[in-house]
Amino acid sequence: MGIGQSLGRSAPGAASALIGGLQFLFGAVASPLVGLFGEDSATPMAVIILIALALAGVCLVLLARPWMSHGEVTDEPVRSE
């Protein structure tokens, strides 16, 4: 959340609305998927949670690029690539 908010500094309300809307969208997509795989065990829910965790990790690496500085105050110089 913090990285998304810091990237949308020029329009913080729009950034917050976009993040919240995406959270509701992913929740709306994930809950029927859990129901499709059955109601007898917690395994479908665990699988959907693991898929969401993997997608979050991929988004962090591809979109946020944590190895690059995004305005954080540090003592080290910023690497340019």
Backbone torsions as a table, in degrees:
resi	resn	phi	psi	omega
1	MET	NA	-43.8	-176.7
2	GLY	-63.6	-38.4	179.3
3	ILE	-66.8	-42.1	178.7
4	GLY	-64.3	-40.2	178.2
5	GLN	-67.1	-38.6	-179.1
6	SER	-70.4	-29.6	178.1
7	LEU	-75.8	-22.7	179.6
8	GLY	-103.8	42.6	-177.3
9	ARG	-63.0	-31.7	-176.9
10	SER	-73.3	-25.1	178.8
11	ALA	-140.1	75.0	-174.4
12	PRO	-64.2	-32.3	178.4
13	GLY	-66.6	-41.5	178.8
14	ALA	-67.1	-39.6	178.6
15	ALA	-63.4	-43.1	179.3
16	SER	-65.3	-40.8	178.6
17	ALA	-65.3	-39.5	179.0
18	LEU	-65.4	-43.7	179.3
19	ILE	-63.9	-45.6	178.9
20	GLY	-63.7	-41.4	179.1
21	GLY	-64.5	-39.4	178.0
22	LEU	-66.5	-36.4	177.2
23	GLN	-63.4	-43.8	178.0
24	PHE	-65.2	-38.6	179.0
25	LEU	-62.8	-47.0	179.3
26	PHE	-65.2	-35.9	175.5
27	GLY	-65.4	-40.0	179.4
28	ALA	-67.8	-30.5	178.0
29	VAL	-80.1	-38.3	-174.4
30	ALA	-72.7	-37.3	-174.8
31	SER	-67.0	-40.0	174.0
32	PRO	-66.6	-31.6	177.5
33	LEU	-61.8	-41.6	177.6
34	VAL	-62.3	-41.9	179.2
35	GLY	-65.5	-32.8	179.6
36	LEU	-65.1	-30.7	-175.1
37	PHE	-88.2	4.0	174.2
38	GLY	114.7	161.2	-176.9
39	GLU	-117.1	6.9	-173.2
40	ASP	-87.1	-20.3	-178.9
41	SER	-143.9	171.8	179.1
42	ALA	-90.3	0.8	-177.8
43	THR	-60.5	-44.1	178.5
44	PRO	-60.0	-39.7	179.1
45	MET	-64.7	-41.9	179.4
46	ALA	-64.4	-38.4	178.9
47	VAL	-66.2	-43.2	179.0
48	ILE	-64.6	-39.5	177.9
49	ILE	-64.5	-41.7	178.1
50	LEU	-65.9	-37.2	176.4
51	ILE	-65.0	-42.9	178.2
52	ALA	-63.2	-39.0	178.1
53	LEU	-64.6	-42.4	178.6
54	ALA	-64.9	-41.6	177.9
55	LEU	-64.9	-37.4	177.2
56	ALA	-64.3	-40.3	177.4
57	GLY	-64.8	-41.2	178.4
58	VAL	-64.1	-42.9	178.4
59	CYS	-64.0	-38.5	178.7
60	LEU	-61.5	-46.3	-177.1
61	VAL	-70.6	-43.1	-174.8
62	LEU	-81.3	-36.7	-174.2
63	LEU	-98.4	-44.4	-174.6
64	ALA	-86.1	-25.8	-178.7
65	ARG	44.5	72.4	-174.5
66	PRO	-64.5	-18.0	178.9
67	TRP	-75.1	-12.4	176.3
68	MET	-102.7	143.5	-179.7
69	SER	-76.1	135.4	177.4
70	HIS	-118.3	48.3	176.2
71	GLY	95.9	2.5	178.6
72	GLU	-71.3	145.7	178.7
73	VAL	-85.4	118.7	178.5
74	THR	-136.0	164.8	177.2
75	ASP	-85.2	-17.2	-177.0
76	GLU	-88.2	146.4	176.1
77	PRO	-69.2	150.8	-178.9
78	VAL	-79.4	132.2	177.3
79	ARG	-77.5	136.5	173.7
80	SER	-107.8	134.5	-177.7
81	GLU	-116.3	NA	NA
